[in-house]
Amino acid sequence: MKKRVTLTFPRRMVQMPVTYRLAKDFNVAANIIRAQVAPNQIGKVVVELAGDIDQLDAALDWLRSQDVGVSLANREILIDEESCVHCGLCTGVCPTEALSLDPKTFMLNFTRSRCIVCEQCVPTCPVEAISTNF
């Protein structure tokens, strides 16, 4: 099973080897999607966790016990088809190629299953046709 979560680390914990502990202690694989971590600052990491459901739950409980904020990431990218001008700027920043231009029609294609909700496309759109739900 996979779960996408946002982890918020207190300043004193940003140097904790979280992915190592998740793998070693809980047999949970962590794929870091986005990270904003710096010394002496609150850190935020969006991560996709994969493993057995019981192990995932135990790992999330452990993170909470370490004062790490855990919130399930249920957001997704939304594209306003009426506003989109199919310029393709978003395709250049999409790391998973979830956004692409059809080579024949030059229309924007969005493959939701490939999207990791990194949100790099949102500020790139010149007409603000891309957003996230909350």
C-alpha positions in Angstrom: 0.0 0.0 0.0 1.1 3.6 -0.6 0.3 6.8 1.3 1.4 10.3 0.4 2.0 12.4 3.5 3.4 15.8 4.4 5.8 15.7 7.3 6.6 18.8 9.3 9.7 18.6 11.5 10.4 20.8 14.5 13.6 22.7 14.3 15.4 20.4 16.7 14.6 17.3 14.5 15.6 18.3 11.0 18.7 16.2 11.1 17.0 13.0 12.2 17.6 10.2 9.7 13.9 9.6 9.0 14.0 7.6 5.8 16.7 5.3 7.3 14.5 4.7 10.4 11.4 4.1 8.3 13.2 1.5 6.2 15.1 -0.2 9.0 12.6 -0.2 11.8 9.3 -0.5 9.8 10.2 -1.9 6.4 8.6 1.2 4.8 10.1 2.7 1.6 10.1 6.5 1.4 10.1 8.3 -1.9 10.7 12.0 -1.3 8.6 14.1 -3.6 9.5 17.5 -2.3 11.6 18.7 0.6 12.3 22.1 2.3 14.7 21.4 5.1 17.4 23.6 6.5 19.4 23.7 9.8 17.5 25.5 12.6 14.3 25.9 10.6 11.0 24.0 10.5 11.3 21.4 7.8 8.6 20.2 5.4 8.8 17.0 3.4 6.2 15.5 1.0 6.9 11.8 0.8 5.2 8.8 -0.6 5.4 5.8 1.8 5.1 2.3 0.6 4.7 -0.9 2.6 2.3 -3.1 4.5 -0.7 -1.3 5.9 0.1 -2.2 9.5 3.8 -1.2 9.0 2.7 2.1 7.5 0.4 2.9 10.4 3.1 2.0 12.9 5.6 4.2 11.1 3.2 7.1 11.1 2.5 6.6 14.8 6.2 6.6 15.5 6.7 9.8 13.5 3.9 11.5 15.6 5.5 10.2 18.8 8.7 12.0 17.7 6.7 15.3 17.4 6.8 15.2 13.6 3.5 16.6 12.2 1.9 14.1 9.8 -0.9 15.1 7.4 -2.2 12.9 4.6 -1.8 14.6 1.3 -5.1 14.3 -0.5 -4.6 17.2 -2.8 -4.6 16.9 -6.5 -3.8 19.1 -9.5 -6.8 20.7 -11.2 -6.7 22.2 -14.7 -9.3 24.7 -15.9 -9.8 23.6 -19.5 -11.5 26.8 -20.4 -8.6 29.0 -19.2 -5.8 26.9 -20.5 -4.2 28.3 -23.6 -2.1 25.1 -24.2 1.2 27.0 -24.2 3.1 24.0 -22.8 5.1 25.9 -20.2 3.9 23.5 -17.5 5.3 20.5 -19.4 8.8 21.8 -19.0 8.7 21.7 -15.2 6.7 18.5 -14.7 9.2 15.9 -13.4 7.0 12.9 -14.1 5.8 14.0 -17.6 2.2 13.9 -16.3 1.7 17.0 -18.3 2.5 16.8 -22.0 1.4 18.3 -25.3 -0.2 16.1 -28.0 2.3 16.2 -30.9 -0.5 16.3 -33.4 -3.0 18.8 -31.9 -0.7 20.7 -29.5 -3.4 20.3 -26.8 -2.3 19.8 -23.2 -2.7 16.2 -21.9 -2.8 15.5 -18.2 -2.1 12.0 -17.0 -3.4 12.1 -13.4 -1.9 8.7 -12.5 1.6 10.0 -13.1 1.2 13.2 -11.2 3.0 13.4 -7.8 1.4 16.8 -6.9 4.8 18.5 -6.6 3.0 21.7 -7.6 5.8 23.0 -9.8 3.3 23.5 -12.6 1.0 25.8 -10.6 3.3 29.0 -10.5 4.5 28.3 -14.1 1.1 28.7 -15.7 0.9 32.2 -17.1 -3.0 32.2 -17.1 -3.4 30.5 -13.7 -5.3 27.6 -15.3 -3.6 25.2 -12.9 -4.4 24.9 -9.2 -4.6 22.4 -6.4 -7.7 21.4 -4.4 -7.6 21.5 -0.6 
